[in-house]
Amino acid sequence: METLTAPELADIFWDETRKWPWGDSKWEEKLRSDTTLAIDDFRKEMIYLLAFIDDFAFYIGLDEVAPMIQKAVRDAYAARLRSFAQQTACKPMPEGQWIGSLYPTGGEYPEPSISNDPIRNLKDRYEVFMEAISRRKDRSVGECLGKVFAGFCGTLNYAWIAEVSIFFSQTLISKTNLARSHSNQIRLA
């Protein structure tokens, strides 16, 4: 097998994520139509969440490689994501307060970015995604992320949440396996 540099592996993951939707435009339209978001905003939110899943897959799938290699892959990927967030002017998250374990709605967590800084807005999303996973150890990662994503998209439709939860779980498994399949081939540069 051919070796990859950390940035090359990051590119493989980023190229797939940024090209979402991956083919089934009817499924995307069905999901989007049950939200309060415009199509472009929905796609951006999906890409931010899929990028989080990619980073989580690096964390899990590259757990047996040298820490500096795992860090190099994650840093290279993060640079691509930050560039995307700046280019697309990542908006602040909906202001919110947790309702049970479901999602933020109008209130307190986290405080929106005063300067509307796209990188801060992206970081806020990552913090909420991590918080959702850490709060509910009794739920799958897909379910935790699906509920938060529902909040970002402005829907309480439980069938919708279940559908995207399954999608996120399957995507995490697929991406983790992809990271593992390359774990013996990565070099720093």
C-alpha positions as semicolon CSV with decimal commas, in nm:
position;residue;x (nm);y (nm);z (nm)
1;M;0,000;0,000;0,000
2;E;0,107;0,352;-0,077
3;T;0,179;0,581;0,218
4;L;-0,010;0,905;0,268
5;T;0,097;1,223;0,437
6;A;-0,122;1,355;0,716
7;P;-0,251;1,638;0,489
8;E;-0,332;1,386;0,213
9;L;-0,545;1,180;0,451
10;A;-0,714;1,497;0,572
11;D;-0,788;1,584;0,208
12;I;-0,951;1,245;0,144
13;F;-1,194;1,303;0,431
14;W;-1,249;1,674;0,363
15;D;-1,315;1,625;-0,010
16;E;-1,593;1,379;0,067
17;T;-1,749;1,587;0,345
18;R;-1,752;1,917;0,159
19;K;-1,924;1,753;-0,138
20;W;-2,232;1,662;0,066
21;P;-2,504;1,576;-0,041
22;W;-2,353;1,254;-0,169
23;G;-2,609;1,170;-0,432
24;D;-2,960;1,126;-0,298
25;S;-3,098;1,475;-0,347
26;K;-3,452;1,352;-0,269
27;W;-3,337;1,243;0,078
28;E;-3,166;1,578;0,133
29;E;-3,476;1,767;0,019
30;K;-3,698;1,553;0,243
31;L;-3,478;1,632;0,542
32;R;-3,443;1,998;0,461
33;S;-3,814;2,047;0,397
34;D;-3,888;1,950;0,758
35;T;-3,663;2,225;0,893
36;T;-3,675;2,602;0,912
37;L;-3,348;2,640;0,719
38;A;-3,289;2,749;0,363
39;I;-3,116;2,486;0,148
40;D;-2,773;2,655;0,163
41;D;-2,789;2,695;0,541
42;F;-2,901;2,335;0,581
43;R;-2,609;2,212;0,370
44;K;-2,361;2,419;0,570
45;E;-2,497;2,284;0,900
46;M;-2,469;1,931;0,762
47;I;-2,108;1,992;0,655
48;Y;-2,016;2,133;0,998
49;L;-2,161;1,826;1,167
50;L;-2,006;1,582;0,920
51;A;-1,672;1,754;0,980
52;F;-1,717;1,692;1,353
53;I;-1,787;1,327;1,273
54;D;-1,468;1,314;1,064
55;D;-1,265;1,455;1,352
56;F;-1,424;1,205;1,590
57;A;-1,340;0,927;1,343
58;F;-0,976;1,042;1,341
59;Y;-0,976;1,033;1,720
60;I;-1,117;0,680;1,729
61;G;-0,976;0,532;1,409
62;L;-0,623;0,660;1,453
63;D;-0,597;0,576;1,823
64;E;-0,313;0,331;1,766
65;V;-0,090;0,559;1,556
66;A;0,171;0,786;1,706
67;P;0,003;1,083;1,877
68;M;0,196;1,330;1,662
69;I;0,060;1,168;1,344
70;Q;-0,297;1,171;1,473
71;K;-0,253;1,536;1,570
72;A;-0,108;1,620;1,228
73;V;-0,409;1,465;1,051
74;R;-0,657;1,641;1,277
75;D;-0,473;1,974;1,246
76;A;-0,459;1,949;0,866
77;Y;-0,830;1,868;0,856
78;A;-0,912;2,152;1,098
79;A;-0,730;2,399;0,870
80;R;-0,956;2,299;0,579
81;L;-1,266;2,328;0,795
82;R;-1,164;2,670;0,931
83;S;-1,110;2,792;0,575
84;F;-1,458;2,666;0,479
85;A;-1,612;2,834;0,785
86;Q;-1,450;3,165;0,692
87;Q;-1,543;3,140;0,323
88;T;-1,906;3,055;0,402
89;A;-1,931;3,301;0,694
90;C;-2,030;3,041;0,953
91;K;-2,325;3,192;1,137
92;P;-2,372;3,192;1,513
93;M;-2,559;2,893;1,650
94;P;-2,919;2,946;1,741
95;E;-2,924;3,093;2,088
96;G;-3,028;2,819;2,317
97;Q;-3,089;2,641;2,637
98;W;-3,092;2,264;2,667
99;I;-3,432;2,103;2,702
100;G;-3,359;1,768;2,860
101;S;-3,109;1,611;2,625
102;L;-3,276;1,736;2,310
103;Y;-3,132;2,061;2,178
104;P;-3,078;2,429;2,233
105;T;-3,376;2,664;2,185
106;G;-3,402;3,032;2,287
107;G;-3,199;3,114;2,596
108;E;-2,852;3,067;2,736
109;Y;-2,606;2,806;2,594
110;P;-2,359;2,917;2,462
111;E;-2,355;3,295;2,437
112;P;-2,353;3,387;2,068
113;S;-2,043;3,541;1,921
114;I;-2,068;3,917;1,961
115;S;-1,834;3,983;1,670
116;N;-1,999;3,712;1,458
117;D;-1,658;3,556;1,404
118;P;-1,697;3,248;1,177
119;I;-1,420;3,058;1,359
120;R;-1,576;3,129;1,699
121;N;-1,914;3,021;1,561
122;L;-1,762;2,695;1,435
123;K;-1,590;2,638;1,771
124;D;-1,923;2,694;1,950
125;R;-2,080;2,419;1,738
126;Y;-1,801;2,177;1,821
127;E;-1,845;2,251;2,192
128;V;-2,217;2,176;2,170
129;F;-2,154;1,854;1,974
130;M;-1,900;1,739;2,235
131;E;-2,132;1,839;2,519
132;A;-2,419;1,641;2,365
133;I;-2,205;1,328;2,342
134;S;-2,063;1,363;2,692
135;R;-2,406;1,427;2,850
136;R;-2,567;1,108;2,731
137;K;-2,346;0,807;2,781
138;D;-2,661;0,593;2,753
139;R;-2,723;0,705;2,391
140;S;-2,539;0,645;2,066
141;V;-2,322;0,921;1,923
142;G;-2,558;0,934;1,625
143;E;-2,860;0,991;1,846
144;C;-2,687;1,261;2,049
145;L;-2,575;1,442;1,735
146;G;-2,911;1,392;1,564
147;K;-3,091;1,568;1,847
148;V;-2,851;1,863;1,847
149;F;-2,870;1,883;1,468
150;A;-3,251;1,890;1,494
151;G;-3,218;2,191;1,722
152;F;-2,990;2,370;1,480
153;C;-3,238;2,296;1,202
154;G;-3,545;2,398;1,403
155;T;-3,738;2,070;1,404
156;L;-3,888;1,851;1,675
157;N;-3,993;1,574;1,436
158;Y;-3,885;1,253;1,609
159;A;-3,899;1,048;1,288
160;W;-3,661;1,304;1,132
161;I;-3,431;1,287;1,437
162;A;-3,429;0,906;1,419
163;E;-3,346;0,911;1,048
164;V;-3,054;1,153;1,080
165;S;-2,934;0,974;1,396
166;I;-2,902;0,650;1,200
167;F;-2,727;0,836;0,918
168;F;-2,477;0,994;1,160
169;S;-2,409;0,660;1,331
170;Q;-2,350;0,486;0,999
171;T;-2,130;0,772;0,879
172;L;-1,920;0,759;1,198
173;I;-1,869;0,383;1,159
174;S;-1,778;0,420;0,792
175;K;-1,537;0,708;0,852
176;T;-1,376;0,535;1,152
177;N;-1,318;0,225;0,940
178;L;-1,170;0,442;0,664
179;A;-0,932;0,607;0,912
180;R;-0,830;0,266;1,050
181;S;-0,771;0,132;0,699
182;H;-0,513;0,408;0,646
183;S;-0,363;0,404;0,996
184;N;-0,057;0,201;0,893
185;Q;0,013;0,415;0,587
186;I;0,036;0,768;0,733
187;R;0,351;0,969;0,757
188;L;0,392;1,327;0,874
189;A;0,510;1,478;0,547
